[in-house]
Amino acid sequence: MGKYAYPLESKWPISFVAGIVRSFASAPGGVNPVGGHTGEDRAAPSGTPVYAPTDGYIEFEQFWLTLDGSDNPWLMTAGGGLTVGLQADGGGPLFIMAHLSATLINRGQRVRKGQLIALTGNSGIWTTGAHLHFEVIPPHPNYNNGTYGRVNPALYCTEYPDQVADTSLGPAGTITTTPQEDDMPDMHTFLTTAAFTGGPTISELFVDVKAACKKVDAIHEAIFNNEGTNKSIIGGESLPSLTNKNDLKILDRLEDVITAIESQGKA
């Protein structure tokens, strides 16, 4: 197995959000599977260069539509926003970079280790700020391992691009803010796609999510007004124990996504 590099320079640390270090397998449950966080998050401002971890080809470069990953073999979801998957040569692992703001490559393109292939961002539903979410799927993955087949990037990555940079390599292409046109669904296709296998469409799901967001808003207000946990609020339900502030931020962002999609649908 050859040496693989992390996609960001060594100066960018692992994120620390709501009291949790966003390393691999952290914070099981919630938006994460039972085994915890499926990758590691590196805190970096939007527009930070993302480099190829190894020689290989671009397996995918796109936004995903479903919330359960049922439309693709890697279980990629709408939570990751604009994502790039780099398949290592020689039967090596698949490296996944998510929440991007822009890419410089196209699906099927060959790239060299250390080439600039994308820029970090804040795209996708499950994000509370600009960062890079980095995952590794090994050869012959076990998708029942509790982290959707992903493994700790540290098992494969042993260096950083600023430590092994080949100055003769130029960028892999020119910057684009969207993936290839044939990967971008029109609004009708997006809204009428099933969010889960055999489940409601994304449009139908957003109706339920909007109602949930309104309920969370009421809970949020009660919590931060220091009201008691036994106070009866909307629908006669009792106030739950203090909600994780990071979850509230995620729901706030989800509501923004809903509003944006509705406005596009009316355009």
C-alpha positions as CSV (number, residue, x, y, z in Angstrom):
1,M,0.0,0.0,0.0
2,G,1.5,3.3,-1.0
3,K,1.5,6.4,1.1
4,Y,-1.7,8.5,1.1
5,A,-2.1,12.1,2.1
6,Y,-4.8,14.0,3.9
7,P,-6.6,16.4,1.5
8,L,-5.9,19.6,3.5
9,E,-2.6,21.1,4.6
10,S,-1.4,20.2,8.1
11,K,-2.3,23.6,9.6
12,W,-6.0,22.9,9.6
13,P,-7.1,21.2,12.8
14,I,-9.9,18.7,13.4
15,S,-13.1,20.7,14.2
16,F,-14.4,21.2,17.7
17,V,-18.2,21.8,17.7
18,A,-20.6,22.1,20.6
19,G,-18.0,20.5,22.9
20,I,-17.3,17.6,20.6
21,V,-14.1,16.9,18.7
22,R,-15.4,15.9,15.2
23,S,-13.0,13.0,14.7
24,F,-13.9,9.6,13.3
25,A,-16.5,7.6,15.3
26,S,-17.3,10.6,17.6
27,A,-20.8,11.5,18.7
28,P,-22.8,8.3,17.8
29,G,-26.5,8.8,17.1
30,G,-28.4,11.8,15.9
31,V,-27.3,12.6,12.3
32,N,-24.5,10.0,12.8
33,P,-25.0,6.2,12.6
34,V,-24.6,4.0,15.7
35,G,-20.8,3.8,15.2
36,G,-20.4,7.5,15.3
37,H,-19.1,10.1,12.9
38,T,-18.3,8.5,9.5
39,G,-15.2,10.6,8.8
40,E,-13.3,13.5,10.3
41,D,-14.0,17.2,10.0
42,R,-11.2,19.7,9.5
43,A,-12.0,23.3,10.3
44,A,-11.0,25.5,7.4
45,P,-12.6,28.7,5.9
46,S,-14.6,28.4,2.7
47,G,-12.3,28.4,-0.4
48,T,-9.4,26.5,1.2
49,P,-7.6,24.3,-1.3
50,V,-8.4,20.6,-1.3
51,Y,-5.7,18.3,-2.7
52,A,-5.9,14.8,-4.1
53,P,-4.8,12.2,-1.5
54,T,-3.3,9.9,-4.1
55,D,-3.1,9.1,-7.8
56,G,-6.4,7.8,-9.1
57,Y,-9.6,8.8,-10.9
58,I,-12.7,10.8,-10.0
59,E,-15.4,8.3,-9.2
60,F,-18.1,11.0,-8.6
61,E,-18.4,14.7,-8.3
62,Q,-21.9,15.9,-7.6
63,F,-24.7,16.7,-5.1
64,W,-26.8,13.7,-3.9
65,L,-30.6,13.7,-3.6
66,T,-31.7,11.2,-1.0
67,L,-31.4,11.3,2.8
68,D,-30.6,7.6,3.2
69,G,-28.1,7.0,0.3
70,S,-30.4,4.6,-1.4
71,D,-29.6,5.9,-4.9
72,N,-25.9,5.0,-4.9
73,P,-23.6,2.2,-3.8
74,W,-21.6,4.3,-1.3
75,L,-24.6,5.5,0.8
76,M,-23.9,9.1,0.0
77,T,-26.7,11.5,1.1
78,A,-27.9,15.0,0.6
79,G,-26.3,15.9,3.9
80,G,-22.8,16.2,2.3
81,G,-23.6,18.8,-0.3
82,L,-21.2,19.0,-3.2
83,T,-18.9,15.9,-2.8
84,V,-16.0,14.4,-4.6
85,G,-15.0,10.7,-4.5
86,L,-11.4,9.8,-5.6
87,Q,-10.7,6.1,-6.3
88,A,-7.1,5.2,-5.6
89,D,-5.2,3.3,-8.2
90,G,-4.2,-0.3,-7.6
91,G,-7.4,-1.3,-5.9
92,G,-6.9,1.2,-3.0
93,P,-9.5,3.0,-1.0
94,L,-12.1,5.5,-2.0
95,F,-11.4,9.0,-0.6
96,I,-14.5,11.2,-0.1
97,M,-14.5,15.0,0.4
98,A,-17.8,16.7,1.3
99,H,-19.4,20.2,1.9
100,L,-17.3,21.6,-1.0
101,S,-17.9,25.1,-2.5
102,A,-16.3,24.4,-5.9
103,T,-14.4,21.7,-7.8
104,L,-11.8,21.7,-10.5
105,I,-12.4,18.2,-11.9
106,N,-15.0,16.1,-13.6
107,R,-16.2,12.6,-13.1
108,G,-13.9,10.0,-14.7
109,Q,-10.9,12.4,-14.8
110,R,-7.5,11.1,-13.7
111,V,-5.6,13.1,-11.1
112,R,-2.2,13.0,-9.5
113,K,-1.4,13.0,-5.8
114,G,-1.1,16.6,-4.5
115,Q,-3.1,18.2,-7.3
116,L,-5.6,20.9,-6.4
117,I,-9.0,19.3,-7.1
118,A,-11.6,21.3,-5.0
119,L,-12.2,24.1,-2.5
120,T,-13.8,23.7,0.9
121,G,-17.2,25.1,1.6
122,N,-20.4,24.8,3.6
123,S,-22.7,23.0,1.2
124,G,-25.2,20.3,2.3
125,I,-27.8,19.9,5.0
126,W,-25.7,18.5,7.7
127,T,-23.2,21.3,8.3
128,T,-23.0,24.2,10.8
129,G,-20.1,26.1,9.3
130,A,-17.3,25.9,6.7
131,H,-15.2,22.8,7.0
132,L,-14.1,19.7,5.1
133,H,-15.7,16.3,5.9
134,F,-13.2,13.6,4.9
135,E,-14.1,9.9,4.6
136,V,-12.3,6.7,3.6
137,I,-14.0,3.6,2.3
138,P,-11.5,0.7,2.1
139,P,-11.4,-2.0,-0.5
140,H,-14.1,-4.6,0.2
141,P,-15.9,-2.5,2.8
142,N,-18.2,-3.8,5.5
143,Y,-21.3,-1.6,5.2
144,N,-22.6,-3.0,8.5
145,N,-19.7,-1.9,10.6
146,G,-21.6,0.9,12.3
147,T,-20.1,3.7,10.2
148,Y,-21.6,2.8,6.8
149,G,-18.4,1.0,5.7
150,R,-16.2,4.0,6.4
151,V,-13.0,3.6,8.5
152,N,-10.7,5.9,10.3
153,P,-8.7,8.0,7.7
154,A,-5.6,7.7,10.0
155,L,-5.4,4.0,8.9
156,Y,-4.5,5.1,5.4
157,C,-3.3,8.7,5.5
158,T,0.2,9.3,6.9
159,E,1.2,12.7,5.5
160,Y,-0.1,16.1,4.4
161,P,0.1,17.8,1.0
162,D,2.3,20.6,2.3
163,Q,4.8,18.0,3.4
164,V,5.0,16.1,0.1
165,A,4.0,18.7,-2.5
166,D,5.2,18.2,-6.0
167,T,5.7,21.8,-7.2
168,S,5.6,20.7,-10.9
169,L,2.0,19.7,-10.6
170,G,-0.6,22.3,-11.6
171,P,-4.3,22.4,-10.6
172,A,-6.4,19.5,-12.0
173,G,-8.6,22.0,-13.9
174,T,-10.4,25.3,-13.7
175,I,-12.7,26.2,-10.8
176,T,-16.4,25.5,-11.2
177,T,-19.0,26.3,-8.6
178,T,-21.3,23.5,-9.7
179,P,-20.8,19.9,-10.8
180,Q,-21.3,18.8,-14.4
181,E,-24.7,19.9,-15.8
182,D,-25.9,16.3,-16.3
183,D,-25.5,15.7,-12.6
184,M,-27.7,18.6,-11.6
185,P,-31.4,17.7,-11.4
186,D,-34.0,20.3,-12.3
187,M,-36.2,21.5,-9.4
188,H,-39.1,19.3,-10.3
189,T,-36.9,16.2,-10.3
190,F,-35.4,17.1,-7.0
191,L,-38.7,17.8,-5.2
192,T,-40.3,14.6,-6.5
193,T,-37.4,12.3,-5.7
194,A,-38.1,9.8,-2.8
195,A,-36.1,10.8,0.2
196,F,-36.0,7.2,1.4
197,T,-36.6,4.0,-0.4
198,G,-40.4,3.5,-0.7
199,G,-40.8,6.7,1.4
200,P,-42.2,10.2,0.8
201,T,-40.8,12.6,-1.8
202,I,-38.4,15.3,-0.7
203,S,-41.2,17.8,-1.2
204,E,-43.5,15.9,1.1
205,L,-40.8,15.4,3.6
206,F,-40.1,19.1,3.8
207,V,-43.7,19.7,4.9
208,D,-43.1,17.5,7.9
209,V,-39.7,19.0,8.5
210,K,-41.1,22.5,8.5
211,A,-43.6,21.5,11.2
212,A,-40.8,20.0,13.2
213,C,-38.7,23.1,12.9
214,K,-41.6,25.2,14.2
215,K,-41.8,22.9,17.2
216,V,-38.1,23.1,17.8
217,D,-38.3,26.9,17.6
218,A,-40.7,26.8,20.5
219,I,-38.5,24.4,22.4
220,H,-35.5,26.6,21.6
221,E,-37.2,29.7,22.9
222,A,-38.3,28.0,26.2
223,I,-34.8,26.6,26.8
224,F,-33.0,29.9,26.4
225,N,-35.6,31.7,28.4
226,N,-34.6,29.3,31.3
227,E,-38.1,27.9,31.6
228,G,-38.5,24.7,33.5
229,T,-38.3,21.3,31.9
230,N,-41.8,20.4,33.0
231,K,-43.5,23.4,31.4
232,S,-46.2,22.3,28.9
233,I,-45.7,23.8,25.5
234,I,-47.1,23.3,22.0
235,G,-49.4,20.4,21.5
236,G,-49.5,19.7,25.2
237,E,-46.1,18.1,25.1
238,S,-43.6,18.7,27.9
239,L,-40.3,20.4,27.3
240,P,-37.5,17.8,26.8
241,S,-34.1,18.0,28.5
242,L,-31.8,20.6,27.1
243,T,-31.3,20.2,23.4
244,N,-27.7,20.0,22.0
245,K,-26.9,23.5,20.6
246,N,-25.3,21.9,17.6
247,D,-28.5,20.1,16.8
248,L,-30.4,23.4,17.0
249,K,-27.9,24.9,14.5
250,I,-28.4,22.0,12.2
251,L,-32.1,22.5,12.3
252,D,-31.8,26.2,11.7
253,R,-29.7,25.5,8.6
254,L,-32.2,22.9,7.5
255,E,-35.0,25.5,7.7
256,D,-32.9,27.8,5.5
257,V,-32.6,25.0,3.0
258,I,-36.3,24.5,2.9
259,T,-37.0,28.2,2.4
260,A,-34.4,28.3,-0.5
261,I,-35.9,25.3,-2.2
262,E,-39.4,26.6,-1.9
263,S,-38.4,30.0,-3.4
264,Q,-36.7,28.2,-6.3
265,G,-39.8,26.1,-6.9
266,K,-41.9,29.2,-7.2
267,A,-39.5,30.9,-9.7
